[in-house]
Amino acid sequence: MNALIINGHICWPQISEGKLNQRIFEESINVYQSKGYDIFTTQIDSGYEIEEETEKWRNADYILLHFPINWFGYPGKTKEYIDQVLMNGYGRIYAGDGRNNGGNYGTGGLLKAKGMIVNTWNAPKEVFDNPEQLLKGKSMEEFILPFTVNFAFLGIEVQPSFAFYDVFRNGEFIEGEFISYNQHLWQYI
């Protein structure tokens, strides 16, 4: 079994160096290795080769993509990575949108993998599921639907996501969240 673990953190010197996402990356590798997976890795900010990445996606049994939420979306380089790799994968990781084969829209995925989205947020957990807060009652899962739908479009069986909240202000809480994160991975791998 092969797992592809992608670190989508983009370094912003003196603002967001990437230590937390690097630790998530390393912890994820350790858990997948403990479960017997061979590991493919990508650290987007370190560069990548598009064809090699497409093959990693094609050959992965499990894909874990983690990244910080930057301005309520992917970091720019992470979005560029997704665009380049997925467009390059036409005919290998998806075959159209599904309707060309008589199916519904979004059923053209060729991957037979499981996948998980993991995010880091500056926002506190209280912002979600609260109509009085910025996101007007949306859950974290609702907010990240565009990311999980990307996986589903490719044929990936989406597993429950995981989020680290309030990462700039709550260092002690983050430490405790790694216990929950490891338990989450063990449950959904």
C-alpha positions as CSV (number, residue, x, y, z in Angstrom):
1,M,0.0,0.0,0.0
2,N,1.2,3.5,-0.9
3,A,0.4,6.8,0.8
4,L,1.0,10.2,-0.7
5,I,1.5,12.9,2.0
6,I,1.5,16.4,0.7
7,N,2.7,19.4,2.7
8,G,1.0,22.4,1.2
9,H,2.4,25.0,3.6
10,I,4.1,28.0,1.9
11,C,6.7,29.8,4.0
12,W,6.1,33.5,4.8
13,P,9.2,34.6,6.6
14,Q,8.6,36.1,10.0
15,I,4.8,35.5,9.7
16,S,4.4,31.8,9.1
17,E,7.6,29.7,8.9
18,G,5.8,26.4,8.6
19,K,7.0,24.6,11.8
20,L,3.5,23.4,12.6
21,N,2.8,22.1,9.1
22,Q,6.2,20.4,9.0
23,R,5.4,18.6,12.3
24,I,2.0,17.5,10.8
25,F,3.9,16.2,7.8
26,E,6.3,14.3,9.9
27,E,3.7,12.9,12.3
28,S,1.6,11.8,9.3
29,I,4.5,10.0,7.8
30,N,5.2,8.2,11.1
31,V,1.6,7.0,11.4
32,Y,1.3,5.8,7.8
33,Q,4.6,4.0,8.1
34,S,3.4,2.4,11.4
35,K,0.4,1.1,9.5
36,G,2.7,-0.5,6.9
37,Y,2.4,2.0,4.0
38,D,5.2,2.9,1.7
39,I,5.4,6.7,1.6
40,F,5.5,9.2,-1.3
41,T,6.0,12.7,-0.1
42,T,5.7,16.2,-1.6
43,Q,6.6,19.5,0.0
44,I,5.1,22.0,-2.4
45,D,7.2,24.9,-1.3
46,S,10.4,22.9,-2.0
47,G,9.4,22.4,-5.7
48,Y,8.1,19.4,-7.6
49,E,8.0,17.9,-11.1
50,I,4.5,17.7,-12.5
51,E,4.7,14.4,-14.2
52,E,6.3,12.7,-11.1
53,E,3.5,14.2,-9.0
54,T,0.8,12.9,-11.3
55,E,2.3,9.4,-11.0
56,K,2.3,9.7,-7.2
57,W,-1.4,10.5,-7.3
58,R,-2.0,7.7,-9.7
59,N,-0.2,5.1,-7.6
60,A,-1.4,6.2,-4.1
61,D,-3.8,4.1,-2.1
62,Y,-4.2,7.0,0.3
63,I,-3.7,10.7,-0.3
64,L,-3.3,13.1,2.6
65,L,-3.2,16.8,1.7
66,H,-2.5,19.3,4.5
67,F,-2.2,23.0,4.2
68,P,-2.9,26.2,6.1
69,I,-6.1,28.1,5.2
70,N,-4.7,31.3,3.7
71,W,-7.3,34.1,3.1
72,F,-10.0,31.4,3.2
73,G,-8.5,29.2,0.6
74,Y,-5.5,27.2,-0.6
75,P,-2.1,29.0,-0.4
76,G,-1.4,30.2,-3.9
77,K,1.4,27.7,-4.7
78,T,-0.7,24.9,-3.4
79,K,-3.6,25.9,-5.7
80,E,-1.1,26.1,-8.5
81,Y,0.2,22.6,-7.7
82,I,-3.4,21.2,-7.7
83,D,-4.2,22.8,-11.0
84,Q,-1.0,21.6,-12.7
85,V,-1.1,18.0,-11.4
86,L,-4.8,17.5,-12.0
87,M,-4.8,19.0,-15.5
88,N,-1.7,16.9,-16.3
89,G,-3.6,13.8,-15.0
90,Y,-6.3,13.8,-17.6
91,G,-6.8,10.3,-18.9
92,R,-4.8,8.8,-16.0
93,I,-6.4,10.1,-12.8
94,Y,-9.7,11.2,-14.3
95,A,-11.4,10.7,-17.7
96,G,-13.6,13.8,-18.2
97,D,-16.3,14.8,-15.9
98,G,-18.2,11.5,-16.0
99,R,-21.0,12.6,-18.4
100,N,-19.0,11.5,-21.4
101,N,-19.3,7.9,-20.1
102,G,-23.0,8.1,-19.4
103,G,-22.6,8.9,-15.7
104,N,-23.4,12.0,-13.6
105,Y,-21.2,15.0,-13.5
106,G,-18.2,14.3,-11.2
107,T,-18.1,10.6,-11.9
108,G,-15.1,10.5,-14.2
109,G,-12.5,9.9,-11.5
110,L,-10.1,7.0,-12.1
111,L,-8.4,6.9,-8.7
112,K,-9.2,4.1,-6.3
113,A,-7.8,5.7,-3.2
114,K,-8.9,7.1,0.1
115,G,-8.1,10.7,0.9
116,M,-8.1,13.2,3.7
117,I,-7.8,17.0,4.0
118,V,-6.0,18.4,7.1
119,N,-6.0,22.2,7.7
120,T,-4.4,24.7,10.0
121,W,-6.4,27.8,10.8
122,N,-5.7,31.0,12.6
123,A,-9.4,31.1,13.2
124,P,-10.6,29.7,16.5
125,K,-13.0,26.7,16.5
126,E,-15.8,29.0,17.8
127,V,-16.0,30.7,14.4
128,F,-17.6,27.5,13.0
129,D,-21.2,26.4,13.5
130,N,-22.1,29.8,14.9
131,P,-24.4,32.1,13.0
132,E,-23.1,35.1,15.0
133,Q,-19.6,34.6,13.8
134,L,-17.9,35.5,10.5
135,L,-18.8,32.3,8.7
136,K,-22.5,32.6,9.4
137,G,-23.0,29.2,10.9
138,K,-21.0,27.2,8.4
139,S,-19.2,24.1,9.7
140,M,-15.5,23.5,8.9
141,E,-16.6,20.6,6.7
142,E,-19.0,22.9,4.8
143,F,-16.2,25.5,4.4
144,I,-13.7,23.0,3.0
145,L,-16.2,21.3,0.6
146,P,-14.4,22.6,-2.5
147,F,-11.3,20.8,-1.4
148,T,-13.0,17.5,-0.6
149,V,-15.0,17.7,-3.8
150,N,-11.8,17.9,-5.7
151,F,-10.9,14.5,-4.2
152,A,-14.3,13.0,-4.9
153,F,-14.2,14.2,-8.5
154,L,-11.0,12.1,-9.0
155,G,-12.7,9.0,-7.5
156,I,-11.1,9.3,-4.1
157,E,-13.1,8.1,-1.1
158,V,-13.1,11.1,1.1
159,Q,-12.4,10.5,4.8
160,P,-13.3,12.9,7.6
161,S,-11.0,15.9,7.7
162,F,-9.1,17.2,10.6
163,A,-8.4,20.8,11.6
164,F,-6.0,22.6,13.9
165,Y,-7.6,25.9,15.1
166,D,-6.3,29.1,16.5
167,V,-2.7,28.1,15.6
168,F,-1.1,31.5,16.2
169,R,-2.5,32.1,19.7
170,N,-2.9,28.7,21.3
171,G,0.4,26.8,21.4
172,E,-0.5,24.6,24.4
173,F,-3.8,23.6,22.9
174,I,-2.0,22.7,19.6
175,E,0.2,20.2,21.5
176,G,-2.8,18.4,22.9
177,E,-4.4,18.4,19.4
178,F,-1.6,16.2,18.1
179,I,-2.9,13.4,20.3
180,S,-6.4,13.8,18.7
181,Y,-4.7,14.0,15.3
182,N,-2.9,10.8,15.7
183,Q,-6.1,9.1,16.9
184,H,-7.9,10.5,13.9
185,L,-5.3,9.1,11.5
186,W,-5.3,5.7,13.1
187,Q,-9.1,5.6,12.9
188,Y,-9.4,6.6,9.2
189,I,-6.4,5.0,7.6
